[in-house]
Amino acid sequence: MMKITSYHENLLSDKERLAVFFEAITNKARGIVYDLGTGSGVLAAKAAPLANHVYAVEKNEISAQTALNTLSHFNNVSVMVGDASRIEFPENADLIICEMLDTGLIDEELIPVIKHARSFLREDGNIIPCAVLNGVEPINLRADHLCYQEELGEYFEVMGPLKIYDHLDLTREIDEKVDLSLKLNINSPGKVNGIRITTFTLLTSDIICGPTPMLNPPLLVPSNSLTVEKNQEICLNLKYIMGGGLDTIKARIN
Ligand SMILES: C[S@@+](CC[C@H](N)C(=O)[O-])C[C@H]1O[C@@H](n2cnc3c(N)ncnc32)[C@H](O)[C@@H]1O
């Protein structure tokens, strides 16, 4: 039996993450299914009994070996080793599953992969997830570097309410470049020197999931520092490239 990496063990131990994907797959899997970024093969294995054929794509060769092992007892699954943003699929899909999620879709390649794979999707086909909502809050951050909330514990304070700034419909064309200005309200006096980005995933139109231990942990991003009053409105300029990596994030407030 192939040894599964600790990264994939952690993904498999996140029951909430798996539960929402399994429910969505049970509702939508049929015909030809792509599982892009198959990793351990767990989502392809859920889809296989419901589909005619599953193409499970993985670019990491060690993970692809694990997937081959997990999926070897299905005679309707092909594991393809390669970059899902370039691969040529042998037939069009009724369903695309792509769990390459990360907060804001900034660090993983979900957007470029879906952009490419969507051209192989049948007109009445579905994508899991179908949409992503991103929200932002002003924070006081007691760290000078970008980090995930789980790494920092309580070393930050939320200074104002969450504002949803993006509703990404993955079934449509999406510009990878985000460059927006938005107003944020302040609840308490003090210092704002960062933002928290939180992502919510719509697996299907009626299954929504917030952050779980291995799915989109909230991201804390430093900005310049501003002294604020209660009920003040501040302006945030936020830039990043989806799929471009965390180094592309720039946050400025005034
Ligand atoms: C978050 S893991 C999900 C694994 C598995 N689908 C699951 O749900 O447990 C994302 C997987 O996508 C793979 N991946 C990332 N970018 C890829 C790309 N461009 N093409 C193919 N696989 C990719 C990673 O190697 C990783 O195994």
The ligand as a MOL file (V3000), in Angstrom:
LIG
                    3D

  0  0  0     0  0            999 V3000
M  V30 BEGIN CTAB
M  V30 COUNTS 27 29 0 0 0
M  V30 BEGIN ATOM
M  V30 1 C -6.1040 20.9130 -1.9130 0
M  V30 2 S -5.4330 19.4990 -2.7350 0 CHG=1
M  V30 3 C -6.9200 18.5610 -2.9590 0
M  V30 4 C -6.6640 17.0780 -3.1170 0
M  V30 5 C -7.9180 16.2180 -3.2220 0
M  V30 6 N -8.7100 16.5790 -4.4070 0
M  V30 7 C -8.7670 16.3450 -1.9950 0
M  V30 8 O -9.8320 16.9670 -2.0880 0
M  V30 9 O -8.3660 15.8460 -0.9310 0 CHG=-1
M  V30 10 C -5.0530 20.1480 -4.3160 0
M  V30 11 C -4.3120 19.1830 -5.2250 0
M  V30 12 O -4.1920 19.8030 -6.5010 0
M  V30 13 C -2.9110 19.5180 -7.0470 0
M  V30 14 N -2.6290 20.5630 -8.0330 0
M  V30 15 C -2.3300 21.8700 -7.8040 0
M  V30 16 N -2.1890 22.5450 -8.9560 0
M  V30 17 C -2.4050 21.6430 -9.9620 0
M  V30 18 C -2.4230 21.7410 -11.3860 0
M  V30 19 N -2.1710 22.8930 -12.0220 0
M  V30 20 N -2.7000 20.6260 -12.1000 0
M  V30 21 C -2.9610 19.4300 -11.4860 0
M  V30 22 N -2.9570 19.2960 -10.1310 0
M  V30 23 C -2.6970 20.3730 -9.3800 0
M  V30 24 C -1.9950 19.5090 -5.8240 0
M  V30 25 O -0.7820 18.8020 -6.0900 0
M  V30 26 C -2.8890 18.8350 -4.7680 0
M  V30 27 O -2.7260 17.4410 -4.7790 0
M  V30 END ATOM
M  V30 BEGIN BOND
M  V30 1 1 1 2
M  V30 2 1 2 3
M  V30 3 1 2 10
M  V30 4 1 3 4
M  V30 5 1 4 5
M  V30 6 1 5 6
M  V30 7 1 5 7
M  V30 8 2 7 8
M  V30 9 1 7 9
M  V30 10 1 10 11
M  V30 11 1 11 12
M  V30 12 1 11 26
M  V30 13 1 12 13
M  V30 14 1 13 14
M  V30 15 1 13 24
M  V30 16 1 14 15
M  V30 17 1 14 23
M  V30 18 2 15 16
M  V30 19 1 16 17
M  V30 20 1 17 18
M  V30 21 2 17 23
M  V30 22 1 18 19
M  V30 23 2 18 20
M  V30 24 1 20 21
M  V30 25 2 21 22
M  V30 26 1 22 23
M  V30 27 1 24 25
M  V30 28 1 24 26
M  V30 29 1 26 27
M  V30 END BOND
M  V30 END CTAB
M  END
